[in-house]
Amino acid sequence: MSGAQFSAETSGGGAFVRQPNRFTGRVTPHSTAPEGGGPDDQGRWPLEAGRYRLIWCRACPWAHRARIVRGLLGLDEVISLGTVDPIRDERGWRFALDPDGFDPVLGIGFLSEAYLSTDRDYTGRVTVPALVDTLTGRVVTNDYPQLTLDLSTEWRRFHAPDAPDLYPVELRPEMDALMAEIHRDVNNGVYRCGFATSQEAYDEAFTALFARLDALSERLAGRRYLMGDAITEADVRLFTTLVRFDVAYHGHFKCNERKLTEMPVLWAYARDLFQTPGFGETVDFDHIKRHYYATHDMINPTRIVPLGPDLSGWTTAHGRG
Ligand SMILES: N[C@@H](CCC(=O)N[C@@H](CS)C(=O)NCC(=O)O)C(=O)O
């Protein structure tokens, strides 16, 4: 079996098994910690505007979710944003986009500094997104699925008056099941294709991915969004994988049975979202391409970044709605 991108996260059968999220603190109005303090004895941090900083990478689909949800809910002025460079070096995510190489609020050059000041024995991958407490420099959470749901539910006090309900109570059982399938076969499925180190593990992930995309196409043929007439968290989660599909996953992760542009319903659906305020302006195809092709050395040791594909289709009429 050939080398793995992340050997600690590769099973004996060559399948990619993602590490658990280490930091699972939650910001919530139910915290019993005083303002400026926290977390309380249940890991709950107090809800405060201007206190927490979302660290993201424009290339990362998990971080991209948080960036979109924060914007859709009108939390841009409430939670500040720090952006790491799309290319990691051996010390991990760097604040190399900031003028002097330091995040202007946290004063750190590498995200690992925040991880290690929270847990000095941390040995896992240092990942984005991370929500960091600007008062202590500690990581509150890198638990990306809970983070976005909490923005919808726990941060309601600071939502814009016209904020959408991205996680409606009555839809949650169906949404949770749907998002779990999308996670397994699509969001993480593309990584299971790309990071597989055995033919069998790749074949299994590839087959499940395209079967799920077919099922989603069928679902979306009869409705504008995954849960009906309104955008929900499920759409955000599917979008961040679809928008990377042709520029990264089709080539770099060998998800090449079909391109997004060859799946008419999903392609129109993705364009519809791309053209919706809060989505397209958060997409950076250059960062996405450079990150994937120049970061995973086991997969692309030359680090050559492809010039294609043609991206002009993203702004063409989608015909949905
Ligand atoms: N926190 C999750 C998902 C987030 C994640 O994997 N983010 C990627 C970027 S897309 C990352 O930060 N990777 C850092 C690394 O692999 O060292 C995990 O640990 O698997």
Ligand as a Chemical Component Dictionary entry (heavy atoms), coordinates in Angstrom:
data_LIG
# 
_chem_comp.id                   LIG 
_chem_comp.type                 NON-POLYMER 
_chem_comp.pdbx_formal_charge   0 
_chem_comp.three_letter_code    LIG 
# 
loop_
_chem_comp_atom.comp_id 
_chem_comp_atom.atom_id 
_chem_comp_atom.alt_atom_id 
_chem_comp_atom.type_symbol 
_chem_comp_atom.charge 
_chem_comp_atom.model_Cartn_x 
_chem_comp_atom.model_Cartn_y 
_chem_comp_atom.model_Cartn_z 
_chem_comp_atom.pdbx_ordinal 
LIG N1  N1  N 0 -11.623 19.644 12.192 1  
LIG C1  C1  C 0 -11.840 18.644 11.181 2  
LIG C2  C2  C 0 -12.132 19.194 9.798  3  
LIG C3  C3  C 0 -11.472 20.455 9.402  4  
LIG C4  C4  C 0 -10.319 20.206 8.477  5  
LIG O1  O1  O 0 -9.919  19.067 8.217  6  
LIG N2  N2  N 0 -9.786  21.280 7.938  7  
LIG C5  C5  C 0 -8.620  21.156 7.087  8  
LIG C6  C6  C 0 -8.643  22.108 5.938  9  
LIG S1  S1  S 0 -9.863  21.703 4.754  10 
LIG C7  C7  C 0 -7.416  21.482 7.922  11 
LIG O2  O2  O 0 -7.442  22.421 8.673  12 
LIG N3  N3  N 0 -6.356  20.727 7.759  13 
LIG C8  C8  C 0 -5.144  20.946 8.467  14 
LIG C9  C9  C 0 -4.199  19.795 8.318  15 
LIG O3  O3  O 0 -4.578  18.843 7.652  16 
LIG O4  O4  O 0 -3.098  19.871 8.843  17 
LIG C10 C10 C 0 -10.748 17.611 11.188 18 
LIG O5  O5  O 0 -9.948  17.665 12.101 19 
LIG O6  O6  O 0 -10.735 16.722 10.356 20 
# 
loop_
_chem_comp_bond.comp_id 
_chem_comp_bond.atom_id_1 
_chem_comp_bond.atom_id_2 
_chem_comp_bond.value_order 
_chem_comp_bond.pdbx_ordinal 
LIG N1  C1  SING 1  
LIG C1  C2  SING 2  
LIG C1  C10 SING 3  
LIG C2  C3  SING 4  
LIG C3  C4  SING 5  
LIG C4  O1  DOUB 6  
LIG C4  N2  SING 7  
LIG N2  C5  SING 8  
LIG C5  C6  SING 9  
LIG C5  C7  SING 10 
LIG C6  S1  SING 11 
LIG C7  O2  DOUB 12 
LIG C7  N3  SING 13 
LIG N3  C8  SING 14 
LIG C8  C9  SING 15 
LIG C9  O3  DOUB 16 
LIG C9  O4  SING 17 
LIG C10 O5  DOUB 18 
LIG C10 O6  SING 19 
# 
